[in-house]
Amino acid sequence: MPLRGGSGDPPRRVLGSTARLTWASTALLALFLAASAPAADQPQWGQFHTRNMASDEKGLPDTFDPATGQNIKWVADIGTETHDTPVVAGGKVLIGTNNYRPRDPRHNGDRGVLMCFDEKDGAFAWQLVVPKLTYDQYWDWAGSGICSPPSVEGDRIYTVSNRGEVVCLTLAGQAAGNQGPYLDEGKHAAPPGQPPMEVAKTDADIVWLYDMVGDLGIRQHDAACGSVLIDGPLLYVNTSNGVDKTHRVIRSPDAPSLVVIEKATGRLVGKDDLKLGDRIVHCTWSSPAMAEVGGRKLVFFGGGDGTVYAFEALAAVPPAGQVEILKKVWWFDCDPAGVKEGVHEHMGDRKVSASNIKGTPVFYKNRVYVTVGGDIWWGKNECWLKCIDATKTGDVTRSAEVWSAPLNKHACSTPSIAGGLVFVTDLGKTIHCIDAETGKSYWTHEAKGDFWASTLVADGKVYAATRRGDFTILAADKEKKVLCTVQMDSAVSATPVAANGVLYIATQKKLYAVRKQAEAAAK
């Protein structure tokens, strides 16, 4: 590779041949190291604990083309409707979808499905197939599939099924045998009233299962949606408690919104005591995050009432038979001027309503960043990106707001923070670049469609995709620079992820592994 002079280059006229060789070798080595920084799995939604939608991966593509195969490593067919974000761990890629294009003819009709593929070539490995809840369609919306991104640690997978079950699976599936202690996979896969199915090698291996609907009285709405947060021997899980089919009543007003499960056994060991009741606007869809603040480990949670709560993390697994109540450290109402009483009387009002939180709170440098605003389907259009001081205690609604930045129209995304910049999307077809310290807007970019997915920031680039299927790559910089726009095969609800030098993009119908061809050929 020829080396070209520039304002930052050494003055070559005073360099001897040995010095020139040394300088050139050093420059080449630096470029090589920058391009080949240690790659890693992406075993959960966002960065570990903080949930920041940013990645340290390097050498990712700034362009690709599904039509020509440019920079496409492999493509796998999934369902017909996919709202889950893939995760990558232990040589496997996992993604939730539906069963409208069955991999196994034994499973006919609508189901929730978690598919597992080989990371190397996209070969299908196994799947968890879960019959639908049948109380009414609003419990488990038709075609929605499994919507909760799994979390992986070692050879164990932790996720929430479409039936509101917290499940622990083995990464190897039934090909490695049924490890137990749960041995009723055949019964679990059979629709109600039908005999147990024969367990096959392409089925999932369930280690344990905790039923939040049956055991806690959770009334989920549309879908169970939440990424399990792993903290040592404990799992923190959003319950997805919400309204009934009338959209006017919370049938389980005293049910918890956040629970803690023992990782080894699936035993309930903790829960909140918020009793959000009728303050839940639509449903509780936000996943928990975690960080240490002032020497204390806190769990951050976006409630269905538009309030961010910080709980003190459990210090240890409680004794058998004991369920701890999570202690609130602080709480921040993201929309103090919004409706607080009779919130469901304002359903459908696009000007006046209560606010809720769908994205995940992100912790960054003693602050929590979260999107909040009117409900997508039933609420006002107004929404914001909030920056909250995480070091305070008590009701911090009036004291902890560092800044608030208006967004365009509804928001369900989780922020990506890198280089002092926050990147976030909204349903006003807009990507925002905002200063993390001050809330100043540097630029916006309008796409063709609404964004349900969050941005991913990695390798100096911003990746984002819309419900119209337009995929945009921009420079992660204060100055807006569009690097590439691509039309995908169908709508995108899932956030792109990066792992081991590969970018993964899930549309409604296909899972793409995207990689620079020059690097792929060298492997």
N, C-alpha and C positions, 0 to 999 in steps of 0.2 A: 504494500500500500504506500503510495507516494506521500511524503510529508510536505505540507505547504506552509510557507511562512505566514506569520500574522503578527498583530501587535503584541501578543503575549509570548511569542517564540523567543528563544535565546538568540543573540546576535551571531549568526552563523559564520560571519567572516573571521571571528576570533576563535572558532572551534576547530581543533585538529580532527583527523579522521577517527581516532579512538573516542574522542569526546562526542563527535557526531553520532557514532555507533551507540555509545552508552545512552545518550539522550534519546535517540530513536527507539532503542530497546525498552527504555523506561516508559516512553510514551505508549508504545504498543502494549506493554504489560498492563499499564493503567487502563487502557481501553478494554483489554481482554477481561480484566478483573471486574470492571464496571458492567460489562455485558454478561458476565457469568457469575454474578453474585449468588451465594448459596440459595438454591431453590427450595421450596417447602410445600407441604400439603396445605390444604385449606379445609380443615376438619369441622368447621362450624360457620354459622352466619356471622360475618364480620371478624375483626381482630379479636384475639383471645381476651375475654372478659370485657374489654372496653367497648366492643361492638363497632368500632370505627370501620367504615367501608373503604378501607385503604389497604394496599398490599405492598410488600417489599420486593415483589417479583421484578426481574429485569429481563430485557430482551424480548418484550412482548410486541406483537405486530401493531403497526399504525395504519394498516390497511388489510383488507381481505375481501374475497368475492366468492360466495357460495355457488354462484352460477358457473364460474370457470374453474373452481377448485383452488384458486389462489390462496395460499396459506391455510388451507383446510387440511388438518391432520386426519380427522375422521368425523363421520356423522352417524348418529344413531336415531332410529325412530322411537318415539315415546308414545304418549296418548294423543288425544285431540284437544285437550285443554290442560294447560300446565301453569300453575301459579307458584310453584315451588322453586327455590334457588338451589342449584346443585352444590354439593360439597365433595371434596376430594381427599381421600385418606387411605393409606395402606395399599396403594395400587388399585383402588376402586373409586368409581364415581357414582354417587347416589343422588337420585332425584325423585320427587313425588309427582305423580300425574294421575290420569284416569285410565279406565279399562276399555275405552271405545275402539281401540285397536289391540285386541287381546294377544298377549304373548303365549298364553296357554289356553287352548280351546275348552278346557274344563271350567274356566271362569268366564261365564257369559253374562253380559249385561253390565250395568253401572257398578263400579267398585272404586274404592280408593286403592292406589298402587304406589309402592315405593320400589323403584327399579334400581338395580345394581349392575354397572358395566365395568369392564376391564379398562383401566386407565390407559394402557398402552395402545390398544387398537379399537376400543369401543365395543368389544364383544359382550353380548348379554351374559350375565352370570346367574342372577336369581332375582326374585321379587317377593315382596310382602303384598298380598292381596286381601283387602278388608271389605266385607259387605257394608252397604250403606245403613245408616240409622234410618228407621222407617216411621218415626213418630209423626213427622210431617216434613215437607221438603225444606223448611227453613232450618231444620237441625243440621242437615248435611246436603247442601245444595246439589242438584243434579249435575253431573259431569265435572264437578269441581275437583274431585280426586283428593289426594293427600296434599296438604298445603303447608305443612310444617317442615322447614329445613332440618335435617337430622344433625346431630352433633356426635362426633366420633372420638373415642379415646382408646388407643391400643386396638384390640380386636372386638370392641364393643361399640354398638350404635345406640343412641338414645334419641327418641323422637316421639311425636304425638300423632296418632292415627286419625283418620277422618271420623272415628267414633268417639273421640275424646279420651283415648287410652294412651297413657304414657307407657311406652314399650322399650325394652332392652333387647337388642338383636345381636347375633354374632356377625362379624364382618364376612365370614366365610360362607354363611348360609347352610342349608341342609346338605350340601355336597360334603361337608365335614362331619355330618352326623348330627343327631338331635342331642344337644348338650344339656338341656334341662336347666333348672328344675321344671320349667313349664314344658308340658308334653302334649298339650291339646291343640297343636297347630292345625290339625285337620278339622277339628270342630270350629275353631276360630275362623277358618277360611270359608266355611259353609254358610250360606244365607239362612236366616231364621226358619225353622221348621224342616230343614233338610238334614240328612245324615252327614256325619263327618266325612271329609274328603281324604283320599289317600295322599299322604305327604310325599312330594317328589323332590329330587335333588335340586331343582330350580326354585324351590320354595324357601322362604325365610325361616331362620331358626330363632324362635322367641325364647329368651332366657327368663324374663318375668314380665308381668303386665299389671298396671294399676289403672282401674276404670274410674276416671273422674266423674263421668256422668252417673254411673251406678252408685259409687261410694260417697260422692260429695254432693250429689244433686245438682250438678252443673247443668245449665240450660244453654248450650252453645248455640250460636246463630250463624247460619250460612256455612261456616266451616270452622274447624279447630285450627287455629293458626298461631304458631309460636315456636321459637327456637329454644331448646333446652339449654340452660346455662350450667356448665359443669364446674363445680368448686370442690376439689378434693373428693371426699366421700359423699358429697351432696349434689343434688340436682335441683335447680330452681326452674319452675314451670308456670307459664301463663295458662289459666284455665279456660279462656275464651267464653266466660259467662256473659250472657247478653239478653236481648229482648226476645219475645215470642213472635209468632207469625203476624200478630196485629201491629207490631212495632210500637206498641203503647204500654206494654207491661213487662216488668222484670219478674219472671216466675220464681226465681231463686234469689231474692234480694239480699239474703244473709250469707250466701255462698261465697267462698274465698275467690279472689282474683289471682293470687299468687300462692303457690304451694311449694313445699320442699319435700323431695323424695330421697330416701336412702339409695345410693347408687348400686350397692351390692345386692339389695333384696327387693327393691320396689316398694318399700314400706313408707307410708306417709309419716313425716317427722316434723313438719312445720307448715304454717299457713299464716296469711295475714288476717287481721281482724277489722278490715276497713268497712265491711258491710255497706258497700257502695249503693246498694238498693236501686232506687229509681234515678239515681244520678248517672247511671251508665246510659250513655246516649244511644248506642246501637249495639256494640259488642266490645269485648276486651281483647284486642288483637296485638298488643305491643309485647315484645320479648324483653326479659330482664337483662341488665348489664351490671358490671361490677368493677370496683376499683378501691384502692386504699386512699383514704383522705384523713390527714392528720393522725396517722397511726391506727385508724379504725377502718375495717373492711366494710364497705357499704354496697348494698344492692339497689340499683336504680330501676324504677318501674313506671311505665306510662299507663295510668289508669284509664278506664273507659269513661271517666268523668272529666277528662282533660287536665288532670293533675299529675305531676311527676312526684313520686314518692321515693324517699331514700330510707331503706331499712338497714338495721344492723345485721350483718351476716351471722348465721349460727356459727359458734366457735367449735362445735363438735357435734357428732351424731347423738341425739338424745337417747336415753335408755329405752328398752323395749316397752311398748305401750304408751309412751309419752309423745305428745304432739306439742311442740313449742309454738307460741304466738310471736310472730315477727314484730320486733320493736321499731316503731317509726322514729327516725332521727330528724328528718325534715320533710316538708311537703310544699310544693310550689304550684299554685293554680295558674295555668298558662293563659287563661282568659277570664280574669276576675270580673270583667264587665259583662260577661255572657250570662245567659239564662241559668239560674241555679235551682229554681223550683218548677215543678211541672214541666220538666224538659221535653217530655214526649208530646205535650200539647203543641209544640212548635215544629214537630217533624214535617218536613217538606217545605219549611220556610227558608228561602234562599237569602233572606236578609237578616233575620233574627232567629238565633237558635243557640244551643249550648255547643261547646267545642269538645272534640275528642282527639285521642292520640292513636295513630295506627303504626307509625314508624317506631323504631327502637331508639331510646335515649343513648347518646354516645358520650363517653367520658374522654376528656382531652385537657390536660394541664389544669386540673382542679376545677374544670367547668363541665357542665352537662349541656349538650346541644340536642335539640329535639324539634321536630315539626309538629304543629298543632293547628286545629281549625275546625270549621264546619264539616260535618259528615259528608262523604262523597255523594251518597244517594239521597240523604234526607236533611242536610243542614245548609247553613249559610255558606256563601262562596269564600268568605274571608279566611285567610290562614297566614301563619307566620313561621319563621325559624327563630326559636328562642335560645338564648345563651344564659345559663344559670350558674351562679357561684355555688359550688358544691361544698364549701367549707362551713356553712352556717348551720344552725339548728332551729327546730321548731317550725312555726308557720312563716316561711320565708317569702311569701307571695309579694310582699311590698319591699323586701330588702335585698333579695338575691338576684334580681334581673340585671344582668350586665348590659345586655342590649336585646332588641327585638327587631327583626328584619321582615318586612312584609313580603309575602309570596303572591303568586298570581291568583290561583283558584284551586282550593283544596290541596291537600298534601298527605301522602301516605308513605313517604320515603324516609330512609335513614341517612343521615349526613355522612359524607366522606370528607375527612380532614387531613390535609398534607401540606407541608411547607407554609403553614400559617394561613391557609385558605380553606374555606368550607365550600364544598360543591353539593348541591341539593336540587332535586327535581320537584315539579308540581303538576297538577292536572290542568294547568293552563298552558300546557305544551312547552314549558320553559325549563331550561337548565340555568341555575344561578351560580355565580362565583362571588363569594362574600368573604371579607376579611374576618378571620377568626377572632381577632383581638377587639375590633371596633364595630363590627357589623356593617361596615361600608360595602356597598355593592360595586364590584369591579366590572362585571359584564353579565349579560344574559344572552341566552341562545334559544331561539324559538324553533321547535321541531314541527313535524307534520301532525303528530298525534299526542295524546295525553300520556303522561308518565305515571305508571303504577310502580315500576321498578325504581330502585335507588341507583345512584351513580357508583361506579367503581373507579378509584384512583390508583394507578399503578404505573411504574416505569415512566413517570412524567406525563402520563396521559389520563384523560377522563373518558370513560366508556359509559354509554347510556343508550337505552332503547325504549321505544314507545309501544302503545297498544295498537298502533298502525303498522308496526313492524319496521319502522325506520331506525337504524342503528347509527349512532354518531360517535366519532372519536375526535376529541379536542385536546389541545395542549393544556396541561395542568399549570396554568400560569395566569398572572394578573392581566395579561393581554390576550384577548380572545383569538384563537387560531384553530380553525376547523381542519383537521387532518384527513378525514374520510367520512363519507356517508354511504351506507349500504342498506338496500332493501332486503329484509329477511323474508322467509317463506310465509310467515304468519305473525300474529300479534305477539308481543313480549310482555310478560308480567314479572319474570324472574330477573334478578340482578345478575350481571356478569360476574364471574369469579376468576381468579388467576391462581394457578398452582403448578409448581415444577416447570415453569417456563411456558405454560400453555394457558390460553384464555378460553373459558367455557361459557357458551351462550346457549340458553334454553329458550326456544320459541314455544308456541303452543303445541307444536307437533314434532319438533326435532331437537336433539342435543348436539351442538357443534363443539368440536375441539379445534381451536384455531392456534396456529403456530407459525413462526417465520420459517419458510421452506428451507432456506439455507442452513439454519440451525437443525431443522428436523432431519435433513439429509445427512448431516454429519454425525447424528447419534447412532 
